């Protein structure tokens, strides 16, 4: 599936109507001092409240994952956070236990290098057909409910509610120097990439969106992105 350029531009313009230009160098000055403190306070209040309100749902999802296939409830993976620092990243397990990551490594290389992740003619075709994914796991991914354990990453200070998605360590080997600009702030549970099409958006456009987010950060922007995330999740847009 290709991204509709008009729809894509409309999403970005709608989220950031006053700053449509995309930058290649990240300026973190807006998140220094009170800006960063205010963002952190919002993370703690909203993530803590979400854990309390969603605890029954978290329990039900944990039971469904446990019954779906042998293995742990949570998938813990090393991801790269702010200033390239690694941290343990939590998700509900959506694949069979101890799955080989070769398929994802090939997919990541293709995605980062500009290939189409949705081409049925390529060796690494549609991760929608990934044989490692369980039945319940496919639904969790489509709805993004597998990401809910990252609320605990947020409370631990390793992630934020809004920000660039944290990459896997082996993905950094494929980055161009300017791609690392997206790692200059705390990674997020959602962001401009998610509300602009997620996996339907090419990698370099994702990086540009991340840098744009950093350069134009405001509390209002974070709130708009959070509100726009809800319908994206409900529709399953770009979720695989």
JOLIN-V533335 format. One record per residue. N is the residue number from 1. RES is the residue in three letters. SS is DSSP state (@ for helix, = for strand, . for the rest). OMEGA is omega in degrees with one decimal (none if undefined). Layout:
n: <N,N>
res: <RES,RES>
ss: <SS,SS>
omega: <OMEGA,OMEGA>
This chain:
n: <1,2,3,4,5,6,7,8,9,10,11,12,13,14,15,16,17,18,19,20,21,22,23,24,25,26,27,28,29,30,31,32,33,34,35,36,37,38,39,40,41,42,43,44,45,46,47,48,49,50,51,52,53,54,55,56,57,58,59,60,61,62,63,64,65,66,67,68,69,70,71,72,73,74,75,76,77,78,79,80,81,82,83,84,85,86,87,88,89,90,91,92,93,94,95,96,97,98,99,100,101,102,103,104,105,106,107,108,109,110,111,112,113,114,115,116,117,118,119,120,121,122,123,124,125,126,127,128,129,130,131,132,133,134,135,136,137,138,139,140,141,142,143,144,145,146,147,148,149,150,151,152,153,154,155,156,157,158,159,160,161,162,163,164,165,166,167,168,169,170,171,172,173,174,175,176,177,178,179,180,181,182,183,184,185,186,187,188,189,190,191,192,193,194,195,196,197,198,199,200,201,202,203,204,205,206,207,208,209,210,211,212,213,214,215,216,217,218,219,220,221,222,223,224,225,226,227,228,229,230,231,232,233,234,235,236,237,238,239,240>
res: <UNK,UNK,UNK,UNK,UNK,UNK,UNK,UNK,UNK,UNK,UNK,UNK,UNK,UNK,UNK,UNK,UNK,UNK,UNK,UNK,UNK,UNK,UNK,UNK,UNK,UNK,UNK,UNK,UNK,UNK,UNK,UNK,UNK,UNK,UNK,UNK,UNK,UNK,UNK,UNK,UNK,UNK,UNK,UNK,UNK,UNK,UNK,UNK,UNK,UNK,UNK,UNK,UNK,UNK,UNK,UNK,UNK,UNK,UNK,UNK,UNK,UNK,UNK,UNK,UNK,UNK,UNK,UNK,UNK,UNK,UNK,UNK,UNK,UNK,UNK,UNK,UNK,UNK,UNK,UNK,UNK,UNK,UNK,UNK,UNK,UNK,UNK,UNK,UNK,UNK,UNK,UNK,UNK,UNK,UNK,UNK,UNK,UNK,UNK,UNK,UNK,UNK,UNK,UNK,UNK,UNK,UNK,UNK,UNK,UNK,UNK,UNK,UNK,UNK,UNK,UNK,UNK,UNK,UNK,UNK,UNK,UNK,UNK,UNK,UNK,UNK,UNK,UNK,UNK,UNK,UNK,UNK,UNK,UNK,UNK,UNK,UNK,UNK,UNK,UNK,UNK,UNK,UNK,UNK,UNK,UNK,UNK,UNK,UNK,UNK,UNK,UNK,UNK,UNK,UNK,UNK,UNK,UNK,UNK,UNK,UNK,UNK,UNK,UNK,UNK,UNK,UNK,UNK,UNK,UNK,UNK,UNK,UNK,UNK,UNK,UNK,UNK,UNK,UNK,UNK,UNK,UNK,UNK,UNK,UNK,UNK,UNK,UNK,UNK,UNK,UNK,UNK,UNK,UNK,UNK,UNK,UNK,UNK,UNK,UNK,UNK,UNK,UNK,UNK,UNK,UNK,UNK,UNK,UNK,UNK,UNK,UNK,UNK,UNK,UNK,UNK,UNK,UNK,UNK,UNK,UNK,UNK,UNK,UNK,UNK,UNK,UNK,UNK,UNK,UNK,UNK,UNK,UNK,UNK,UNK,UNK,UNK,UNK,UNK,UNK>
ss: <.,.,.,.,@,@,@,@,@,@,@,@,@,@,@,.,.,.,.,.,.,.,.,.,.,.,.,@,@,@,@,.,.,@,@,@,@,@,@,@,@,@,@,@,@,@,@,@,@,@,@,@,@,@,@,@,@,@,@,@,@,@,@,@,@,@,@,@,.,.,.,.,.,=,=,=,=,=,=,=,.,@,@,@,.,=,=,=,=,=,=,=,.,.,=,.,.,.,.,.,.,@,@,@,@,@,@,@,@,@,@,@,.,.,.,.,.,.,.,.,.,.,.,.,.,.,@,@,@,.,.,.,=,.,@,@,@,@,@,@,@,@,@,.,@,@,@,.,.,@,@,@,@,@,@,.,.,.,.,=,=,=,.,.,.,.,.,=,@,@,@,@,.,.,.,.,@,@,@,@,@,@,@,.,.,.,.,=,=,=,.,@,@,@,@,.,.,@,@,@,.,.,@,@,@,@,@,@,@,@,@,@,@,@,@,.,.,.,@,@,@,@,@,@,@,@,@,@,@,@,@,@,@,@,@,.,.,.,.,.>
omega: <177.5,179.3,175.3,-172.4,-179.4,179.8,-179.7,179.6,-179.6,179.3,-178.7,-179.4,-178.9,179.5,-177.6,-173.3,-176.3,-176.1,-176.2,-177.1,179.6,-175.4,-178.8,178.1,-176.4,176.0,-174.3,-173.6,179.8,-178.1,174.6,176.4,-173.5,-179.5,178.5,179.6,179.3,178.3,179.9,178.3,178.2,178.3,-176.6,-177.5,-175.5,179.4,177.8,177.2,179.9,178.6,179.7,-176.9,-174.4,-176.8,175.9,178.1,178.2,179.3,179.1,-179.9,178.1,178.8,178.8,178.7,-178.5,-178.7,-173.4,-178.2,179.0,178.0,-178.4,177.9,-175.1,172.5,-179.0,-174.9,175.5,175.1,-177.9,-176.6,-176.8,179.8,174.7,178.3,179.8,175.9,177.9,-173.6,-173.6,172.3,166.1,-179.2,-179.4,-178.9,174.6,-174.5,178.0,177.8,175.5,-178.4,-177.1,-179.1,-179.0,177.9,178.6,178.3,-178.5,179.0,-179.7,-178.9,-176.9,-179.3,172.8,178.2,178.7,179.7,-177.2,-178.8,-178.4,-178.7,-179.1,179.6,178.1,-176.4,174.7,173.6,171.5,-178.6,-179.1,-176.8,-179.1,-174.2,178.9,178.6,178.7,179.6,179.3,178.2,178.8,179.2,-178.5,-178.3,-177.2,178.3,176.9,-178.0,-173.8,178.3,177.3,171.3,178.2,172.3,179.5,179.5,178.5,179.3,-179.3,179.6,175.9,176.0,-178.6,179.0,177.5,177.1,-177.1,179.6,171.3,-174.2,-176.4,176.9,-178.8,178.9,-177.7,-177.1,165.2,-176.3,-176.5,177.5,-177.9,178.1,-178.6,-178.4,-175.5,175.9,179.0,179.9,-173.7,175.2,174.8,-178.5,179.9,179.5,-177.9,-177.7,178.7,176.9,179.1,-172.7,176.6,-178.2,178.7,-174.3,-176.1,174.3,176.1,180.0,178.4,176.8,179.9,-179.6,175.7,179.0,-179.2,-175.4,-174.9,-173.5,168.9,178.2,178.0,177.8,177.6,-179.1,178.4,179.6,178.7,179.0,-178.9,179.3,-175.7,178.9,177.5,179.2,-178.8,178.7,-176.8,-176.7,176.7,-179.4,-178.5,none>
